[in-house]
Amino acid sequence: MTRARTGAVMTSEDSASAAAHIPVMLEESLHGLNVRADGTYLDGTFGRGGHARALLARLGPSGRLLLLDRDPAAVAVARTEFGGDSRVAIRHGSFADLADWEMTQPGLDGVLLDLGVSSPQFDDSTRGFSFQGDAPLDMRMDQTHGESAAGFLARASETEIADVLWRFGEERHSRRIAKAIVERRREAPIARTGELAELIARTIGRRSDGKNPATRSFQALRIEVNHELDALHSGLQGALARLRPGGRLAVISFHSLEDRIVKHLIRAESQQPPALRHGLPPPPPVALRLTPVGPAQFPSSAEIAANPRARSAVLRVAERLA
Ligand SMILES: C[S@@+](CC[C@H](N)C(=O)[O-])C[C@H]1O[C@@H](n2cnc3c(N)ncnc32)[C@H](O)[C@@H]1O
């Protein structure tokens, strides 16, 4: 599997390699986790198991690997491949709730989050993530509940739609697109990806960089429909709550909005608050520190050449302090 990332733009070059399975920054992220053979690790974004498989290979008989994915199809793959391994526990759900999973309560030595959607999700024509082709406009990673992209576009006000396109897609034509959507839905609901892609292309014309004019809007709708940034906030808090002293957090993100959240959390938790005035209780201790591998890592040019979808990846690693 290769993957489509929050901010990665899918091109024909990418889709040519879509059938392959290429986990992004595999060695760097496992190195960052500092995997101990007897440790307990959580992969909150199983996908098709590229990272999980490599992590499990580094664990001994007393190691534990907890696997989560919000997509039932990914969980089914995890159960088929790892269900018989007594070191592995698997759960369907969002990493936003990782601290509620009783398996995490004894504490974790590492948490890996590899954000975005997977290629199987992106390339499955029934899921509605791609503007290429024509499919129901769904975009939910977990189709068992929540509102689809079509539902959002049918319900939201013009201002709400424009805000989403601007905030999550940095689409500078957000207002024009939102207006066109609201005008169109007066005639009939927008139910299919092809319809939406065509409407956007007709409204804003070609992009100067040659990319599909619907790229930014589709990305924005996906982030909105899956509440991706809220989930990331909660997942990071959950990881902080469950990491043991010395435990590592490794997050691979592909979009500046996600990376900013990760960077700010690490920075905020790594800094000692200013000293309070005499007589007041001492400030809470610092929870995280940056590891010696530095604040951010990027894929090598060789990895990007082999897997163009890796090109926007950013890996950040932090260690829980006592
Ligand atoms: C980029 S893929 C992960 C690929 C995986 N590391 C591999 O090597 O196969 C991202 C996966 O995370 C899942 N995902 C995204 N947000 C999630 C969340 N909040 N909770 C759980 N899973 C999530 C998606 O359903 C998708 O399967």
The ligand as a MOL file (V3000), in Angstrom:
LIG
                    3D

  0  0  0     0  0            999 V3000
M  V30 BEGIN CTAB
M  V30 COUNTS 27 29 0 0 0
M  V30 BEGIN ATOM
M  V30 1 C -1.6550 6.3210 6.3090 0
M  V30 2 S -2.6530 4.9980 6.8010 0 CHG=1
M  V30 3 C -1.6020 4.0890 7.8800 0
M  V30 4 C -0.7080 3.1700 7.1370 0
M  V30 5 C 0.0240 2.1880 8.0150 0
M  V30 6 N 1.0100 2.8030 8.8660 0
M  V30 7 C 0.6940 1.1600 7.1460 0
M  V30 8 O 1.9260 1.1280 7.1020 0
M  V30 9 O -0.0190 0.3910 6.5080 0 CHG=-1
M  V30 10 C -3.7300 5.7790 7.9350 0
M  V30 11 C -4.7290 4.8680 8.5770 0
M  V30 12 O -5.1480 5.5180 9.7630 0
M  V30 13 C -6.5190 5.3730 9.9290 0
M  V30 14 N -6.9570 6.5040 10.7210 0
M  V30 15 C -6.9820 7.8050 10.3840 0
M  V30 16 N -7.4350 8.5300 11.4080 0
M  V30 17 C -7.6750 7.6780 12.4220 0
M  V30 18 C -8.1390 7.8210 13.7590 0
M  V30 19 N -8.4730 9.0130 14.2520 0
M  V30 20 N -8.2240 6.7280 14.5330 0
M  V30 21 C -7.8860 5.4960 14.0390 0
M  V30 22 N -7.4740 5.2980 12.7800 0
M  V30 23 C -7.3520 6.3770 11.9800 0
M  V30 24 C -7.0890 5.3240 8.5380 0
M  V30 25 O -8.3190 4.6400 8.5340 0
M  V30 26 C -5.9930 4.5870 7.7810 0
M  V30 27 O -6.2550 3.2120 7.7700 0
M  V30 END ATOM
M  V30 BEGIN BOND
M  V30 1 1 1 2
M  V30 2 1 2 3
M  V30 3 1 2 10
M  V30 4 1 3 4
M  V30 5 1 4 5
M  V30 6 1 5 6
M  V30 7 1 5 7
M  V30 8 2 7 8
M  V30 9 1 7 9
M  V30 10 1 10 11
M  V30 11 1 11 12
M  V30 12 1 11 26
M  V30 13 1 12 13
M  V30 14 1 13 14
M  V30 15 1 13 24
M  V30 16 1 14 15
M  V30 17 1 14 23
M  V30 18 2 15 16
M  V30 19 1 16 17
M  V30 20 1 17 18
M  V30 21 2 17 23
M  V30 22 1 18 19
M  V30 23 2 18 20
M  V30 24 1 20 21
M  V30 25 2 21 22
M  V30 26 1 22 23
M  V30 27 1 24 25
M  V30 28 1 24 26
M  V30 29 1 26 27
M  V30 END BOND
M  V30 END CTAB
M  END
